Amino acid sequence: MDQLFTRQSHAWRELYEKQDVFAVIHQERKEWTLKEIDGLGLPSGARVLEIGCGAGLTSVALAERGLRVTAIDNAADMVKLTSELARERNLADLVSASVAD
């Protein structure tokens, strides 16, 4: 399974820009997750752990809310995408991405 995610890592980031059923299911799941986390009322600077961060879209969305995110994934390419996205959005100081199983 790790090899699948490694081979298709960029496709997972692009998935959130598509409108097919598979993509929309993932987009809605991400939005539901963020809504649930927003409901916790975590203070700015609170530490959160995302296990299975994938391409980093949720990790970065959490950092945009002021949370300090430790993002882990067992696919190194996914961790790389997470770090790249955090840098692109000027949130690298709030997102720490690592390979972990």
Phi, psi and omega in degrees: 000321179303320181294324177299311181294326178293314180294329186250021187302315181293329178297327180291326177290318180291336181305325184281002177251353183270171181234015177282170185302314180301316180294315182296323177301314179293320179297316180292323178297318178297313181296321177298315180301313180297322178297317179297318179293319176302323181293344178287339180066036179295139179286154175305135181091354178297147181267134177228154179241126173251116179264123184080055188290345179057224183281000172092005184296319178287319178303314180292321177298323176293319177296324177297338177273002178091009180273151177265115190252127166259115184248127178233149175207155180270357176256115183303324179295325177293318178298319178298316179298320179298313179297318180297315180296319178299318178295316180302325183265010180059040181237015183301333180285346180253351182239120175246112183250135182217154173280129178202153180237000000 
